[in-house]
């Protein structure tokens, strides 16, 4: 066969192959960059493995993953400079009306009916981001310490929780790490109001409340629990320094019995040296009703830059992370795709309580603005730390009611 005939036959076969490939597959090509907050998953090689799996599906694509330490503080400057990659995590306080300025819609992925929190980053009917994982808030406990304390019945009420904490404290062990010095873990007490009220959209009603910190209301109830834990000596002694990393080691060394956090912390404890079978996870009993409630919260959400040169590849990466990778299991999340089941035994224990599931709604821009005007660093923990350090809890609640009313008045006058 002549070289010309061979060349012509090869050309025909190649053309035939590409003609039967769907346009979507052909479009998945080019280099993209993904900026992530989980530096640990970059350094331990997890992202490298997921990139390899993605590129096996899309050989013409190349993904570069870059971890950003202190993501929330360092990413805004990248947005200002249009240097935020092809895929990135949406800053929590970014107003929805700015989404079209920075991102492209993801509606054409057709994932809305398959995932949790699909509408949380929606603006004018267009979905601009999807969460990378779902979090169940609860009580992470050290099974060895509970066994040594002869706590055979796990706390199902707040009274039983305090009794367990007192018993553990008497052994010279810290019952629960609040991480007051780090501050950000105190955001749990911002989230607890949804469980106490049974309303995933509680912040919307709080926006219209002139006294949301009044004694007896969800916020005061939540913060009173944190205050009692702190004032009773059930938490760590050092409330000045950021001891987040060391608190995990204290848990592993059986010197800290509990955390009140999301399930995401469990893989971090295991990665740090804990044995999975020594870690338990149950709903936090915030009252004496004996009824379990689970607040399902969203983690950071992935979006595609409107300035990406390869938006289809960027979208395919998001779809891969959500529907094909085991990111959720490795990172410690409930999978975003509702049909996928977590392989974490601790989540199976948690769900065995058959808790009432409360899906958290996204906070409105107006609520975030109001909280900022009031000086309430929502979900950051510093204002909660100040409340814990005050010996007068009731006085603190009145102080925050005054700040809230003043902020409401300012906001109303500015409209």
Secondary structure, DSSP 8 states (H G I E B T S, - for coil): --HHHHHHHHHHHHHHHHHHS-HHHHH--EEEEEEES-HHHHHTTHHHHHHHHHHHH-TTEEEEEEE-TTHHHHHHHHHHTT-S-SEEE--TT--GGGHHHHB---GGG--TTTBTTTTTTEETTEE--EES-EEEEEEEEEHHHHHHTT--S---SHHHHHHHHHHHHTTT-EEE---TTT-GGGGHHHHHHHHHHT-TTHHHHHHT-TTTTSTTSHHHHHHHHHHHHHHTT-S-S--SS--HHHHHHHHHTTSEEEEEEETHHHHHHHHTT--GGGEEEE----SSS---EEEEEE--EEEEBTT-S-HHHHHHHHHHHHHTS-HHHHHT-B-SBTT-----HHHHHHHTT--EEEE-----HHHHHHHHHHT--TTT-HHHHHHHH-S-HHHHHHHHHHHHHHHHHHHHHH-
